[in-house]
Amino acid sequence: MASVGNISRRGLLGSAVAVAAAAATGVIGAGTARAATQNARSGHAPGDASPLWREFTAAPFAHAQIPFIGRAGYRGGSELPRRRHVVADVLDHGAVPDGSADAAPAINRAIAAAGERGGGTVLIPAGTYRIDDIIRIGHSNVVVRGAGSGRTKLYATRNLTELIGVYGSRYGGDKSSWSWAGGLIWLCPKERWASLTDAIRAKAWPFEGWTGNKRDEWQTLTTVAPARRGDRTITVRDTTRLGRGDLVLLRLADDADHTLLEHMAGDGPGPEAYHWDDKTKLTSYVPYEWPVRITAVHGDRVTLERPLPLDVRPEWDPRLTTLATPLTGSGVEGLTLEAVETPQSPHLLDKGYNGVAFQCAYDCWADDITVRHVDNGFGLIGASACTLRRTRVEGRGSHHPYYCREGSHDNLIEDFTIARRTVPAPAGTQLHGINVEGLSSHNVWSRGEMEMGTFDSHRGMPFANVRTDITVDNNGRHGGDASAGPLFGARFTHWNIRVTNGRAGLMRIDGLAPYSATVGVSEVTEFDQIDVPDFTGDLHTRLEAYGTPEAVWPQNLHDAQRALAH
């Protein structure tokens, strides 16, 4: 097991390791209130704690199989803000709530006016609002708030192909990138959105991530000294351009021997023997780019909002760099987005009846949002530290109800629902479920009800992601191009997963994912989509409470880790 290194625990754990140790032996402190509540619901005493949980609390930032995700989501796992100044009402800008006319221009005028004033809340009162265009949130600190998902409805009549144009894939072929990008409610910085859509219209298929349409649109702020995964304070060469509260991008480039990719897979003989060179889609995701907020600067020492997700080694040319100015502090709340009902498109040919997309967004959120009759539900595309809470996908069936890609990190999706489809799936369509890919890491899906779908690790070697406290009727299929490489990197954890139909399909992952943990997953059997491990030899995986999810304590790994972190 890796050592913790030069962790600065002040402000993150304090004495929480000691508290957690006490919790594991039956003494609950005030800092573990959420875990205690969960314990009361489950009927388990703290003394019944999972052996893996007890082990994790002794080294929470550097455990070999379980990632630290206790600070996932908005503002390091903080509660979503509640009191916000109302600056605009869409009715005052000309929207009508009876669905008789296109309300998108009025809604977008109200949003833009709020943004130009520096932020605030835009109200969409109860009613049905027809929208014939995209609703765009392009300024930071702007919140669009309906009267509740059961009272405010946006009825979308057009798709993204009609509104923006055909969006091909930068990887070639005849695929539609609207199958995994964009939303009819789209949270993305104004300039970044303009550059993306201009490139799409010009058929110059863009890179969608943190540094702009091309991978070289960044500047070095400083170089970084070697550090260990789990460190929260790092040493840098120059702090002149760094300040408390700044958002920066940690950039790690791979070397010719692909030791960075090997490290993401857990290091050792298996990753060393893997053939990386022909995984061209995977290697296009590198450098690894991790946005993070600086919380303190002292001399040449910089403290980060979250612990490092990986080691920092000289051979990876580690730097803190600029990034495209992200959207921060913006959200959408209390409404339903319903697309005109059309048949689901054939696989990878989606027209873009998509729900809510977060792109180049940090510390943003969605709360009490339902999307209906969409091709793709909720998207995280180069988005980090966002919280999606009380979200629901329903209607005629979706390709990706939830997707997380293009270097998205530290997001929290909690209290989510994928409802059973209301019409049969047309031939040639695909259902993935909760998707993660493209080196995305430290994302959490928590307290979910999946009446259909699957756990779609979509290759592109996502790593250190957690799915916990989820009930799933596992009737979807995962995807992923062979050129995108492994299904899993290291430290994937499935914790308390209740599979209602007994079907395997990436539920139990101890035979697939390196340095992973499968804890409290229902007993499952294989079906026609049978996967084999990408890496040879000992995967160094852990399996606990297999077949008995009801016996696991804590029942929710994220809640328990969050109690430690706060």
LUMTI-469211 format. One line per field, with one value per residue (C-alpha): residue in one letter; chain; z negated, y negated, x. Coordinates in nm, 2 decimals, m for minus. Each point is the difference from the previous one (the first is absolute). Example, Ala and Ser with C-alpha at 12.3 -4.5 7.8 and 13.67 -1.06 7.14 Angstrom:
2
code = A;S
unit = A;A
zz = m0.78;0.07
yy = 0.45;m0.34
xx = 1.23;0.14
//
This chain:
566
code = M;A;S;V;G;N;I;S;R;R;G;L;L;G;S;A;V;A;V;A;A;A;A;A;T;G;V;I;G;A;G;T;A;R;A;A;T;Q;N;A;R;S;G;H;A;P;G;D;A;S;P;L;W;R;E;F;T;A;A;P;F;A;H;A;Q;I;P;F;I;G;R;A;G;Y;R;G;G;S;E;L;P;R;R;R;H;V;V;A;D;V;L;D;H;G;A;V;P;D;G;S;A;D;A;A;P;A;I;N;R;A;I;A;A;A;G;E;R;G;G;G;T;V;L;I;P;A;G;T;Y;R;I;D;D;I;I;R;I;G;H;S;N;V;V;V;R;G;A;G;S;G;R;T;K;L;Y;A;T;R;N;L;T;E;L;I;G;V;Y;G;S;R;Y;G;G;D;K;S;S;W;S;W;A;G;G;L;I;W;L;C;P;K;E;R;W;A;S;L;T;D;A;I;R;A;K;A;W;P;F;E;G;W;T;G;N;K;R;D;E;W;Q;T;L;T;T;V;A;P;A;R;R;G;D;R;T;I;T;V;R;D;T;T;R;L;G;R;G;D;L;V;L;L;R;L;A;D;D;A;D;H;T;L;L;E;H;M;A;G;D;G;P;G;P;E;A;Y;H;W;D;D;K;T;K;L;T;S;Y;V;P;Y;E;W;P;V;R;I;T;A;V;H;G;D;R;V;T;L;E;R;P;L;P;L;D;V;R;P;E;W;D;P;R;L;T;T;L;A;T;P;L;T;G;S;G;V;E;G;L;T;L;E;A;V;E;T;P;Q;S;P;H;L;L;D;K;G;Y;N;G;V;A;F;Q;C;A;Y;D;C;W;A;D;D;I;T;V;R;H;V;D;N;G;F;G;L;I;G;A;S;A;C;T;L;R;R;T;R;V;E;G;R;G;S;H;H;P;Y;Y;C;R;E;G;S;H;D;N;L;I;E;D;F;T;I;A;R;R;T;V;P;A;P;A;G;T;Q;L;H;G;I;N;V;E;G;L;S;S;H;N;V;W;S;R;G;E;M;E;M;G;T;F;D;S;H;R;G;M;P;F;A;N;V;R;T;D;I;T;V;D;N;N;G;R;H;G;G;D;A;S;A;G;P;L;F;G;A;R;F;T;H;W;N;I;R;V;T;N;G;R;A;G;L;M;R;I;D;G;L;A;P;Y;S;A;T;V;G;V;S;E;V;T;E;F;D;Q;I;D;V;P;D;F;T;G;D;L;H;T;R;L;E;A;Y;G;T;P;E;A;V;W;P;Q;N;L;H;D;A;Q;R;A;L;A;H
unit = A;A;A;A;A;A;A;A;A;A;A;A;A;A;A;A;A;A;A;A;A;A;A;A;A;A;A;A;A;A;A;A;A;A;A;A;A;A;A;A;A;A;A;A;A;A;A;A;A;A;A;A;A;A;A;A;A;A;A;A;A;A;A;A;A;A;A;A;A;A;A;A;A;A;A;A;A;A;A;A;A;A;A;A;A;A;A;A;A;A;A;A;A;A;A;A;A;A;A;A;A;A;A;A;A;A;A;A;A;A;A;A;A;A;A;A;A;A;A;A;A;A;A;A;A;A;A;A;A;A;A;A;A;A;A;A;A;A;A;A;A;A;A;A;A;A;A;A;A;A;A;A;A;A;A;A;A;A;A;A;A;A;A;A;A;A;A;A;A;A;A;A;A;A;A;A;A;A;A;A;A;A;A;A;A;A;A;A;A;A;A;A;A;A;A;A;A;A;A;A;A;A;A;A;A;A;A;A;A;A;A;A;A;A;A;A;A;A;A;A;A;A;A;A;A;A;A;A;A;A;A;A;A;A;A;A;A;A;A;A;A;A;A;A;A;A;A;A;A;A;A;A;A;A;A;A;A;A;A;A;A;A;A;A;A;A;A;A;A;A;A;A;A;A;A;A;A;A;A;A;A;A;A;A;A;A;A;A;A;A;A;A;A;A;A;A;A;A;A;A;A;A;A;A;A;A;A;A;A;A;A;A;A;A;A;A;A;A;A;A;A;A;A;A;A;A;A;A;A;A;A;A;A;A;A;A;A;A;A;A;A;A;A;A;A;A;A;A;A;A;A;A;A;A;A;A;A;A;A;A;A;A;A;A;A;A;A;A;A;A;A;A;A;A;A;A;A;A;A;A;A;A;A;A;A;A;A;A;A;A;A;A;A;A;A;A;A;A;A;A;A;A;A;A;A;A;A;A;A;A;A;A;A;A;A;A;A;A;A;A;A;A;A;A;A;A;A;A;A;A;A;A;A;A;A;A;A;A;A;A;A;A;A;A;A;A;A;A;A;A;A;A;A;A;A;A;A;A;A;A;A;A;A;A;A;A;A;A;A;A;A;A;A;A;A;A;A;A;A;A;A;A;A;A;A;A;A;A;A;A;A;A;A;A;A;A;A;A;A;A;A;A;A;A;A;A;A;A;A;A;A;A;A;A;A;A;A;A;A;A;A;A;A;A;A;A;A;A;A;A;A;A;A;A;A;A;A;A;A;A;A;A;A;A;A;A;A;A;A;A;A;A;A;A;A;A;A;A;A;A;A;A;A;A;A;A
zz = 0.00;0.09;m0.28;m0.07;0.07;m0.11;m0.06;m0.16;m0.20;m0.14;0.13;0.16;m0.26;m0.32;m0.25;0.23;0.03;m0.37;0.00;0.28;m0.19;m0.30;0.22;0.13;m0.36;m0.11;m0.11;0.22;m0.01;0.11;0.33;0.11;m0.03;0.36;m0.05;m0.33;0.16;0.27;m0.26;m0.18;0.32;0.08;m0.35;m0.02;m0.29;0.08;m0.13;0.31;0.23;0.31;m0.04;0.32;m0.15;m0.32;0.21;0.21;m0.30;m0.09;0.34;0.17;0.25;0.11;m0.02;0.27;0.11;m0.12;0.11;m0.22;0.13;m0.31;0.15;0.33;0.13;m0.03;m0.23;m0.12;m0.09;m0.16;m0.01;0.30;m0.06;m0.09;m0.03;0.33;0.11;0.27;0.28;0.28;0.07;0.35;0.01;m0.01;0.31;0.20;m0.07;m0.01;m0.22;0.21;0.27;0.28;0.11;0.00;m0.34;0.06;0.11;m0.31;m0.23;0.15;m0.02;m0.37;m0.05;0.19;m0.19;m0.33;0.12;0.11;m0.35;m0.16;m0.08;m0.18;0.03;0.30;m0.08;0.23;m0.17;0.02;0.35;0.33;0.21;0.36;0.10;0.36;m0.08;m0.25;m0.35;m0.07;m0.33;0.09;m0.29;m0.34;m0.31;0.19;m0.13;0.21;m0.24;0.08;m0.24;m0.03;0.24;m0.03;0.07;0.25;0.34;0.30;0.31;0.26;0.36;0.18;m0.02;0.00;0.36;0.11;m0.23;0.05;0.27;0.07;m0.26;0.13;m0.21;m0.01;m0.01;0.34;0.14;0.04;m0.37;m0.14;m0.29;m0.12;m0.13;m0.29;0.00;m0.04;m0.16;0.06;m0.33;0.03;m0.28;0.16;m0.01;0.27;0.19;m0.03;0.13;0.30;0.09;m0.02;0.21;0.25;0.05;0.04;0.26;0.18;m0.02;m0.18;m0.27;m0.33;m0.31;m0.27;m0.31;m0.24;0.23;0.29;0.35;0.02;m0.26;0.00;m0.10;m0.34;m0.18;m0.27;m0.34;m0.17;m0.01;m0.29;m0.21;m0.05;m0.23;m0.09;0.07;m0.30;m0.07;m0.03;m0.03;0.28;0.06;0.31;0.17;0.02;m0.18;0.17;0.21;m0.27;m0.26;m0.25;0.18;0.34;0.23;0.17;0.20;m0.11;0.33;0.02;0.34;0.07;0.09;0.28;m0.22;m0.10;m0.37;m0.08;0.15;m0.19;m0.32;0.06;0.03;m0.33;0.12;m0.01;0.25;0.15;0.12;0.10;0.23;0.15;0.36;m0.02;0.34;0.21;m0.23;0.19;m0.14;m0.35;0.06;0.15;m0.35;m0.14;m0.15;m0.31;m0.10;m0.34;m0.10;m0.36;m0.22;m0.21;m0.37;m0.13;0.12;m0.25;0.14;0.27;m0.15;0.15;m0.17;0.23;m0.06;0.05;m0.04;0.31;0.20;0.13;m0.08;0.15;0.16;0.19;0.31;0.05;0.03;m0.28;0.02;m0.13;0.31;0.11;0.12;0.20;m0.25;m0.14;m0.10;m0.38;m0.26;0.26;m0.02;0.12;m0.24;m0.02;0.35;0.25;0.35;0.23;0.37;0.26;0.01;0.29;0.04;m0.14;0.27;0.11;m0.21;0.04;0.24;m0.27;0.13;m0.32;m0.20;m0.30;m0.35;m0.22;0.08;m0.22;0.20;m0.13;m0.32;m0.36;m0.32;0.19;m0.06;0.09;m0.26;0.04;0.38;0.21;0.37;0.22;0.35;0.04;0.20;m0.28;m0.35;m0.21;0.14;m0.17;0.28;m0.13;m0.32;m0.36;m0.35;0.10;m0.19;0.16;m0.27;0.03;0.37;0.21;0.35;0.14;0.31;0.32;m0.08;0.02;0.15;m0.30;m0.29;m0.17;0.16;m0.14;0.24;0.15;m0.33;m0.25;m0.36;m0.36;0.10;m0.23;0.14;m0.29;m0.05;0.37;0.19;0.34;0.05;0.21;0.36;0.10;0.35;0.13;0.12;0.38;0.18;0.03;m0.30;m0.31;m0.38;m0.21;m0.34;m0.21;0.22;m0.08;0.24;0.13;m0.31;m0.21;m0.37;m0.35;0.10;m0.22;0.08;m0.33;m0.11;0.34;0.12;0.35;0.14;0.31;0.12;m0.11;m0.14;0.32;m0.04;0.36;0.04;0.02;m0.34;m0.26;m0.34;m0.37;0.04;m0.25;0.04;m0.33;m0.15;0.34;0.10;0.36;0.24;0.21;0.35;0.20;0.16;m0.04;0.31;0.09;0.30;m0.01;0.09;m0.33;m0.21;m0.33;m0.16;m0.34;m0.16;m0.36;m0.31;0.14;m0.28;0.01;m0.35;m0.10;0.35;0.00;0.34;0.04;0.30;m0.10;0.32;m0.01;0.26;m0.19;m0.34;m0.16;0.11;m0.20;0.30;0.23;m0.16;m0.14;m0.37;m0.04;m0.27;0.04;m0.33;m0.06;0.36;0.06;0.13;0.38;0.30;0.34;0.31;0.37;m0.05;m0.18;m0.07;m0.07;m0.19;0.20;m0.22;m0.06;m0.33;m0.35;0.01;m0.37;m0.04;m0.31;m0.04;m0.32;m0.10;0.35;0.03;m0.32;0.06;m0.29;m0.24;0.10;m0.24;0.09;0.25;0.20;0.06;0.11;m0.31;m0.23;0.17;0.01;m0.38;m0.03;0.23;m0.18
yy = 0.00;m0.34;m0.23;m0.32;m0.22;m0.37;m0.03;m0.32;0.12;m0.33;m0.11;0.33;0.27;m0.16;0.28;0.18;0.31;0.05;m0.07;0.26;0.25;m0.06;0.04;0.33;0.12;m0.12;m0.36;m0.26;m0.36;m0.31;m0.02;0.33;m0.11;0.11;0.34;0.04;m0.08;0.25;0.26;m0.06;0.06;0.32;0.15;0.07;m0.09;m0.18;0.30;0.18;m0.23;0.15;0.12;m0.20;m0.31;0.04;0.04;m0.30;m0.23;0.07;m0.13;m0.19;m0.18;0.28;0.32;0.25;0.09;m0.27;m0.36;m0.30;m0.17;m0.17;m0.35;0.08;m0.25;m0.37;m0.19;0.31;0.17;m0.30;m0.03;m0.18;m0.37;m0.09;m0.38;m0.18;m0.34;0.00;m0.23;0.10;0.16;0.15;m0.13;m0.36;0.08;0.12;0.38;0.14;0.30;0.17;0.16;m0.21;m0.18;0.05;m0.11;0.07;m0.36;m0.14;0.25;m0.05;m0.38;0.03;0.23;m0.23;m0.30;0.17;0.10;m0.35;m0.13;0.24;0.28;0.08;0.22;0.01;0.11;0.22;0.01;0.29;0.08;0.16;m0.19;0.10;m0.03;0.01;m0.07;0.09;m0.15;m0.12;m0.08;m0.16;m0.23;0.10;m0.03;0.02;0.23;0.09;0.10;0.15;0.05;0.37;0.29;0.07;m0.36;m0.16;0.17;m0.10;0.18;0.03;0.03;0.02;0.20;m0.11;0.11;m0.24;m0.28;0.02;0.25;0.35;0.08;0.27;0.17;m0.10;0.37;0.04;0.21;m0.10;m0.03;m0.30;m0.16;m0.12;0.36;m0.11;m0.38;m0.31;m0.07;m0.19;m0.16;m0.07;m0.13;m0.11;m0.33;m0.24;m0.02;0.37;0.08;m0.24;0.16;0.35;m0.07;m0.21;0.30;0.24;m0.22;m0.01;0.38;m0.05;0.25;m0.14;0.13;m0.04;m0.02;m0.25;m0.18;m0.10;0.15;0.11;0.17;m0.27;m0.30;m0.05;m0.18;0.13;m0.16;0.20;0.34;0.25;0.20;0.37;0.09;0.31;0.09;m0.13;m0.30;m0.32;m0.24;m0.01;m0.19;m0.21;m0.19;m0.34;m0.14;m0.34;0.08;0.20;m0.12;0.13;0.08;0.04;0.28;0.17;0.31;0.27;0.14;0.33;0.12;0.36;0.12;0.23;0.31;m0.10;0.00;m0.25;0.23;0.29;m0.20;m0.08;0.38;0.06;0.07;0.34;0.29;0.00;m0.36;0.03;0.29;m0.18;m0.12;m0.37;m0.13;0.11;m0.14;m0.33;m0.12;0.05;m0.17;m0.30;m0.06;m0.06;m0.23;0.06;m0.34;m0.04;m0.34;m0.10;m0.30;m0.14;m0.05;m0.14;m0.11;m0.02;m0.05;0.27;0.21;0.02;0.16;0.14;0.05;0.37;0.26;0.09;0.27;0.14;m0.01;m0.30;0.12;m0.19;0.22;m0.12;m0.37;m0.11;m0.35;m0.23;m0.17;m0.23;0.14;m0.14;m0.23;0.24;m0.06;m0.01;m0.04;0.05;0.24;0.11;0.10;0.10;0.08;0.27;m0.01;0.20;0.06;0.06;0.37;0.17;0.35;0.06;m0.02;0.29;0.04;m0.29;m0.19;m0.21;m0.33;m0.18;0.00;m0.03;m0.11;m0.20;m0.03;m0.14;m0.09;m0.17;m0.05;0.01;m0.03;0.00;0.21;0.13;0.06;0.14;0.04;0.25;0.06;0.19;0.16;m0.09;0.16;m0.07;m0.11;m0.18;m0.05;m0.09;m0.09;m0.15;m0.08;0.03;m0.05;m0.02;0.15;0.15;0.05;0.14;0.05;0.23;0.14;0.13;0.05;0.19;0.11;m0.15;0.10;m0.15;m0.09;m0.13;m0.05;m0.11;m0.05;m0.20;m0.04;m0.06;0.03;m0.02;m0.02;0.12;0.15;0.08;0.09;0.08;0.20;0.17;0.09;0.30;m0.10;m0.07;0.15;0.30;m0.06;m0.03;0.25;m0.12;m0.23;0.03;m0.06;m0.07;m0.13;m0.19;m0.06;m0.09;m0.01;m0.20;0.00;m0.14;0.05;m0.03;m0.03;0.14;0.14;0.03;0.10;0.09;0.18;0.15;0.17;0.06;m0.05;0.12;m0.11;m0.12;m0.02;m0.09;0.06;m0.29;0.12;m0.19;0.06;m0.06;m0.04;0.12;0.14;0.05;0.07;0.06;0.23;0.10;0.22;0.08;0.02;m0.23;0.06;m0.18;m0.15;m0.11;0.01;0.24;m0.28;m0.17;0.26;0.15;0.00;m0.09;m0.16;0.04;m0.06;0.05;0.08;0.15;m0.02;0.12;0.08;0.17;0.18;0.09;0.22;0.19;m0.09;m0.07;m0.25;m0.21;0.03;0.23;m0.13;0.19;0.21;m0.30;m0.32;m0.03;m0.10;m0.02;0.07;0.18;m0.02;0.11;0.07;0.24;0.34;m0.02;0.22;m0.07;m0.06;m0.04;m0.30;0.17;m0.21;0.12;m0.20;m0.24;0.07;0.33;0.15;m0.09;m0.29;m0.07;m0.03;0.03;0.18;m0.03;0.08;0.14;0.09;m0.19;m0.37;m0.04;0.10;m0.28;m0.28;m0.28;0.04;m0.30;m0.05;m0.36;m0.10;0.17;m0.16;m0.34;0.02;0.06;m0.30;m0.24
xx = 0.00;0.13;0.11;m0.20;0.30;m0.01;m0.38;m0.12;m0.30;m0.10;m0.34;m0.07;0.01;0.13;m0.05;m0.25;0.22;m0.02;m0.37;m0.05;0.20;m0.23;m0.30;0.13;0.02;m0.34;0.06;m0.16;0.12;m0.19;0.20;m0.16;m0.36;m0.09;0.15;m0.18;m0.33;0.07;0.10;m0.34;m0.19;0.19;m0.04;0.38;0.22;0.32;0.19;m0.13;0.20;0.14;0.36;0.09;m0.16;0.21;0.31;m0.09;m0.04;0.37;0.12;m0.28;0.20;0.22;m0.20;0.10;m0.35;m0.25;0.04;m0.06;m0.32;m0.12;0.04;m0.17;m0.25;m0.08;0.25;0.17;m0.32;m0.18;m0.37;m0.15;m0.06;m0.36;m0.03;0.06;m0.10;m0.27;0.09;m0.24;m0.33;m0.04;m0.36;0.14;0.21;m0.30;m0.03;m0.35;m0.07;m0.27;0.22;m0.15;0.32;0.37;0.13;0.37;0.09;m0.16;0.16;0.34;m0.04;m0.08;0.30;0.24;m0.13;0.07;0.35;0.08;m0.09;0.24;m0.24;m0.32;m0.30;m0.23;m0.35;m0.21;m0.34;m0.24;m0.13;0.10;0.25;0.06;0.36;0.11;0.37;0.27;m0.02;0.36;0.15;0.33;0.08;0.13;m0.22;m0.33;m0.27;m0.31;m0.27;m0.34;m0.29;0.08;0.04;m0.37;m0.11;0.24;0.04;0.22;m0.14;0.28;m0.11;0.34;0.32;0.36;0.06;m0.27;0.11;0.38;0.07;0.14;0.27;0.24;0.26;0.37;0.08;m0.15;m0.29;m0.36;m0.09;m0.19;0.18;m0.35;m0.01;0.23;0.01;m0.21;m0.33;m0.32;0.09;0.37;0.22;0.33;0.20;m0.13;0.33;0.07;m0.35;0.05;0.33;m0.15;m0.30;0.19;0.24;m0.30;m0.16;0.34;0.03;0.33;m0.09;0.13;0.17;m0.26;0.21;0.16;0.25;m0.22;m0.06;0.36;0.22;0.27;m0.21;0.16;0.29;0.22;m0.04;0.27;0.16;m0.07;0.24;m0.05;m0.29;m0.21;m0.36;m0.19;0.22;m0.20;0.29;0.25;0.33;0.02;0.28;m0.17;m0.31;0.00;m0.31;m0.18;m0.24;m0.26;m0.33;0.16;m0.11;0.30;0.06;0.24;0.14;0.18;0.14;0.08;0.35;0.11;m0.04;m0.35;0.08;m0.27;m0.26;0.15;m0.02;m0.37;m0.05;0.18;0.35;0.16;0.05;m0.35;0.00;0.36;m0.08;m0.30;0.03;m0.08;0.14;m0.29;m0.27;0.00;m0.33;0.12;0.34;m0.19;m0.14;0.34;0.13;m0.20;m0.16;m0.14;m0.15;0.02;m0.04;0.29;m0.09;0.34;0.34;0.29;0.35;0.05;m0.28;m0.35;m0.29;m0.28;m0.37;0.03;0.28;0.20;m0.17;0.34;0.37;0.19;0.32;0.27;m0.03;m0.36;0.10;m0.23;m0.13;m0.27;m0.15;m0.28;m0.32;m0.30;m0.18;m0.26;m0.36;m0.02;m0.28;m0.28;m0.29;m0.34;m0.28;m0.36;m0.12;m0.07;0.15;m0.22;0.10;m0.26;m0.05;0.18;0.13;0.35;0.26;0.23;0.31;0.25;m0.23;m0.18;m0.14;0.05;m0.33;0.23;m0.07;0.24;0.37;0.28;0.31;0.31;m0.20;0.14;m0.20;m0.34;m0.31;m0.34;m0.27;m0.35;0.02;m0.19;0.08;m0.25;0.01;0.37;0.28;0.24;m0.09;0.26;0.35;0.33;0.25;0.33;m0.19;0.12;m0.11;m0.37;m0.30;m0.30;m0.26;m0.36;0.02;m0.22;0.00;m0.33;m0.21;0.07;0.35;0.35;0.33;0.20;m0.23;0.32;0.34;0.33;0.29;0.29;0.19;m0.28;0.10;m0.13;m0.37;m0.28;m0.33;m0.23;m0.36;m0.05;m0.25;m0.01;m0.37;m0.11;m0.06;m0.36;0.03;0.20;0.35;0.02;0.23;0.36;0.00;0.21;m0.05;0.31;m0.12;0.26;0.30;0.36;0.30;0.29;0.23;m0.27;0.07;m0.13;m0.37;m0.28;m0.34;m0.19;m0.35;m0.13;m0.31;0.06;m0.31;0.21;0.35;0.34;0.33;0.17;0.37;0.05;0.37;0.24;0.12;m0.20;0.15;m0.07;m0.38;m0.26;m0.35;m0.18;m0.34;m0.17;m0.29;0.02;m0.19;0.30;m0.14;0.23;0.34;0.32;0.18;0.35;0.23;0.29;0.24;m0.11;0.19;m0.10;m0.34;0.15;0.30;0.08;m0.22;m0.34;m0.25;m0.35;m0.14;m0.35;m0.15;m0.34;m0.04;m0.37;0.03;0.32;0.19;0.37;0.12;0.26;m0.18;0.25;0.34;0.26;0.08;0.04;0.12;0.35;0.04;m0.37;m0.26;m0.33;m0.19;m0.36;m0.10;m0.30;0.08;0.02;0.05;0.14;m0.20;0.09;0.23;0.28;0.32;0.35;0.26;0.22;0.30;0.18;0.10;m0.11;m0.25;0.04;m0.38;m0.22;m0.33;m0.21;m0.36;m0.07;m0.37;m0.10;m0.02;m0.24;0.28;0.25;0.08;0.03;m0.27;0.10;0.38;m0.03;m0.20;0.25;0.30;m0.17;m0.05;0.38;0.08;m0.22
//
